[in-house]
Amino acid sequence: TSSHTRVGILNNPSSKINEDNTAIARGILTAFLTQNNSNLKTFLSKFSKEETAKSLAAGTKIAKFLIPGMDDDTFEKKYNTLGLDLIKTHQMFCQEVLKLLPGQMAIISNGR
């Protein structure tokens, strides 16, 4: 959030949710929950690249992607304990309330 913009994220996966295929989503949610705005923006810019997803799928640990200035301990503890229920809740909200198809993307705007 800033005086100009607020950003949030909801996950609407198209496949069955498990630990392996939610590493990016869990990393992004963890960053939103544990980091300040400037670290969050920098981390998300680095973390949301396709090569990051490939690297995580190949077994690279999430700690490799943390940036200087982040609260590494808080991030890793939250990441390791963030269950899949939150992502399942996002998925249910997207599909039942917003009427999105599995995997369908949308932008929701709500001005101040």
C-alpha positions in Angstrom: 0.0 0.0 0.0 1.1 3.6 -0.6 -0.7 6.9 -0.8 -1.3 6.1 -4.5 -1.7 2.3 -4.8 -2.8 -0.8 -2.9 -1.9 -4.2 -4.2 -3.2 -7.6 -3.1 -3.2 -11.0 -4.6 -5.6 -14.0 -4.7 -4.5 -17.3 -6.0 -6.7 -19.2 -8.4 -4.7 -22.3 -9.4 -5.9 -24.5 -12.2 -4.4 -27.8 -10.8 -4.6 -29.7 -7.6 -2.9 -27.8 -4.8 0.2 -29.3 -3.2 3.5 -28.2 -1.6 5.5 -28.7 -4.9 3.3 -26.6 -7.2 2.6 -23.7 -4.7 6.2 -22.6 -3.9 5.8 -19.3 -5.9 2.3 -18.6 -4.5 3.4 -19.4 -0.9 6.6 -17.2 -1.4 4.6 -14.3 -2.6 2.0 -14.6 0.2 4.8 -14.9 2.8 6.4 -11.8 1.5 3.2 -9.9 1.7 2.8 -11.1 5.3 6.3 -10.5 6.6 8.1 -7.7 4.7 7.9 -3.9 4.5 6.8 -2.2 1.3 10.2 -1.5 -0.2 11.6 -5.0 0.4 8.3 -6.5 -0.8 8.5 -4.6 -4.1 12.1 -5.6 -4.7 11.6 -9.2 -3.7 8.5 -9.6 -5.9 10.3 -8.1 -8.9 13.0 -10.7 -8.5 10.8 -13.6 -7.4 8.1 -13.4 -10.0 10.4 -14.3 -13.0 10.0 -17.5 -14.9 13.5 -18.7 -14.2 12.7 -18.5 -10.5 9.8 -21.0 -11.0 12.1 -23.3 -12.9 14.8 -23.1 -10.3 12.4 -23.8 -7.5 11.0 -26.8 -9.4 14.5 -28.1 -9.8 15.0 -28.1 -6.0 16.5 -24.7 -5.2 15.7 -23.6 -1.7 13.6 -20.4 -1.2 16.4 -18.8 0.8 18.4 -18.3 -2.4 15.9 -15.7 -3.6 15.8 -13.5 -0.5 17.2 -10.0 -0.9 19.4 -7.9 1.3 17.4 -6.1 3.9 14.6 -8.7 4.2 13.9 -10.3 7.6 15.1 -13.7 6.5 14.3 -15.6 9.7 10.7 -14.3 9.8 10.2 -15.0 6.1 11.5 -18.6 6.3 9.6 -19.4 9.4 6.3 -18.2 7.9 7.0 -19.8 4.5 7.7 -23.2 6.2 4.5 -23.0 8.3 2.1 -21.4 5.7 -0.3 -24.2 5.0 -2.1 -24.9 1.8 -5.4 -24.0 3.4 -4.9 -20.3 2.6 -4.4 -21.0 -1.1 -7.4 -23.3 -1.1 -9.5 -20.5 0.5 -8.3 -18.1 -2.2 -9.2 -20.7 -4.9 -12.7 -21.2 -3.4 -13.3 -17.4 -3.2 -12.1 -16.9 -6.8 -14.3 -19.6 -8.2 -17.4 -19.4 -6.0 -17.7 -15.6 -5.3 -15.9 -14.1 -8.3 -17.1 -16.8 -10.6 -13.7 -17.3 -12.2 -12.8 -20.6 -13.9 -9.9 -22.5 -12.4 -6.7 -20.7 -13.4 -8.5 -17.7 -14.9 -6.9 -14.3 -14.1 -8.7 -11.1 -13.3 -7.9 -7.6 -12.0 -10.2 -6.2 -9.4 -10.1 -2.5 -8.7 -11.5 -0.7 -5.7 -10.6 3.0 -5.5 -10.4 5.0 -2.4 
